[in-house]
């Protein structure tokens, strides 16, 4: 079962699992100054990844909701900063990338799902409110070379999808019967 998990944004995390085998987790920054250029690069790259790796299932984290408010970072001047909303341009870019992902998977006749952030984080870390850094720490248990938060989160989405499709992989974190991923590259003792 070849699956692709994605954390879609201007920098997108992509992770491929093949059954119980971890294949890769990477972050891609889409080229282009304008949205149309970014969309074109994303589509061409994703189409080729799905095709070349014979992906059978795909999932992505649900995109941001337009009614969200993000807490500002505290400073000395404002220890309790006001919440703000991302600009509409951000939503247009993310929703455009998500639409392209759906189209690419449909072009390949590959089933595609969105998953809520709290749902995949609960499956991956055991905590639905885990932070991006928590996800990175768990991802580094599987592949210590993962340094990108986007790649780590795509691994979490792929982890959830695998458990969603095959209940044998849906055990909670820390469970005695939790499956382990086997890296594709061979580790050497030196």
HUUR-V168673 format. One record per helix or strand. SS is the DSSP state (@ for helix, = for strand). FROM is the first residue (numbers start at 1). TO is the last residue. If there is no record, write none. Layout:
# HUUR-V168673
SS & FROM & TO
SS & FROM & TO
This chain:
# HUUR-V168673
= & 2 & 7
= & 11 & 18
= & 21 & 29
@ & 35 & 52
= & 57 & 61
= & 70 & 71
= & 83 & 84
@ & 88 & 107
= & 111 & 115
@ & 117 & 125
@ & 132 & 142
@ & 149 & 165
@ & 167 & 169
= & 182 & 183
